[in-house]
Amino acid sequence: MANMAIMKVRRAARKIQTRVTAGRSAGRASYTATQAKNEFGHLLEQAIHGTTVVITKHDSPRAVLISVDQFESLQQAPQTKLNALSGQFDALLERMQTPAARSGMAAAFNASPKQLGKAAVKAARKRG
């Protein structure tokens, strides 16, 4: 009987500690694997409402429980970045296709080593 009472007190203390930890870092809660197993419904509700739930094992983060909205947002992030980079590349390529850019490249490829050296020094001085 005494052991059962001690276990209940420890469980309550863990719940309080978990809620205190969750309050320190906004939108994030941390639970041990045992707590996660025993209180999964509570963890799931937290994740559904936007809290990132970190599950630890031996005091080391091992898993994260997040909402579907957060998951989908994370999945879209690489595609968004790739689209932005593709747009930048296309704009750069378009600028390189002008007649002035073509003649500049032709002049660079046809330049002598002495002319290339002078151009390099001139460019370095501009950058200061």
C-alpha positions in Angstrom: 0.0 0.0 0.0 2.8 2.4 0.9 4.5 1.7 -2.4 1.3 2.5 -4.3 1.0 5.8 -2.5 4.6 6.7 -3.3 4.1 5.8 -6.9 1.1 8.1 -7.1 3.0 10.9 -5.5 5.9 10.4 -7.9 3.5 10.3 -10.9 1.9 13.6 -9.8 5.3 15.2 -9.3 6.3 14.2 -12.8 3.1 15.7 -14.2 3.8 18.9 -12.4 7.4 19.0 -13.5 6.4 18.3 -17.1 3.9 21.1 -17.1 6.5 23.5 -15.5 8.9 22.5 -18.3 6.3 23.0 -20.9 5.6 26.5 -19.5 9.2 27.5 -19.8 9.5 27.1 -23.5 6.4 28.3 -25.3 4.8 25.7 -27.5 7.0 22.8 -26.3 6.5 20.1 -23.7 8.8 17.2 -22.8 7.8 13.8 -21.4 9.7 10.6 -20.7 8.9 7.6 -22.8 7.0 6.0 -19.8 5.0 9.2 -19.3 4.2 9.2 -23.0 3.0 5.6 -22.9 0.8 6.2 -19.8 -0.6 9.6 -20.9 -0.7 9.4 -24.6 -4.2 10.9 -24.9 -3.0 14.0 -23.1 0.1 14.3 -25.3 -2.0 13.8 -28.4 -4.3 16.7 -27.4 -1.3 18.9 -26.8 0.1 18.1 -30.2 -3.3 18.7 -31.9 -3.4 22.1 -30.3 0.0 23.1 -31.6 2.4 22.1 -28.8 5.5 20.3 -29.9 5.8 17.3 -27.6 9.3 15.9 -27.1 9.6 12.3 -25.9 12.8 11.5 -24.1 14.5 8.3 -23.1 17.3 8.3 -20.6 17.2 12.2 -20.5 17.8 12.4 -24.2 15.3 13.5 -26.8 14.3 10.5 -29.0 11.0 11.4 -30.7 8.7 14.4 -31.4 4.9 14.5 -31.7 3.5 17.3 -33.8 0.2 18.2 -35.3 -0.7 17.3 -38.9 -0.7 21.1 -39.8 2.9 21.4 -38.5 4.0 18.3 -40.3 2.5 19.5 -43.6 4.2 22.8 -43.2 7.5 21.1 -42.6 7.0 19.0 -45.7 6.2 22.1 -47.9 9.3 24.0 -46.7 11.9 22.3 -49.0 9.6 22.7 -52.1 9.1 26.4 -51.3 12.9 27.0 -51.1 13.5 25.0 -54.3 10.9 27.1 -56.1 12.5 30.3 -54.9 16.0 29.1 -56.0 14.6 28.1 -59.4 13.2 31.5 -59.9 16.5 33.2 -58.9 18.4 30.9 -61.3 16.0 31.6 -64.2 16.3 35.4 -63.6 20.1 35.1 -63.6 20.1 33.0 -66.7 17.9 35.5 -68.5 20.2 38.4 -67.6 23.2 36.4 -68.9 21.4 35.9 -72.3 21.5 39.6 -73.3 23.6 40.7 -76.3 25.8 42.7 -74.0 26.5 39.7 -71.8 27.3 37.6 -74.8 29.8 40.1 -76.2 31.4 40.5 -72.8 31.9 36.7 -72.5 33.2 36.5 -76.0 35.7 39.3 -75.2 36.8 37.4 -72.0 37.4 34.1 -73.8 39.3 35.9 -76.6 41.4 38.0 -74.2 45.1 37.6 -73.8 46.6 36.7 -70.4 47.8 40.3 -70.1 44.3 41.7 -70.8 42.8 39.3 -68.3 45.3 40.4 -65.6 44.5 44.1 -66.2 40.8 43.3 -65.9 41.3 41.4 -62.7 43.3 44.3 -61.1 40.6 46.8 -62.2 37.8 44.6 -60.7 39.8 44.2 -57.5 40.3 48.0 -57.1 36.5 48.5 -57.6 35.7 46.2 -54.8 38.2 48.1 -52.6 
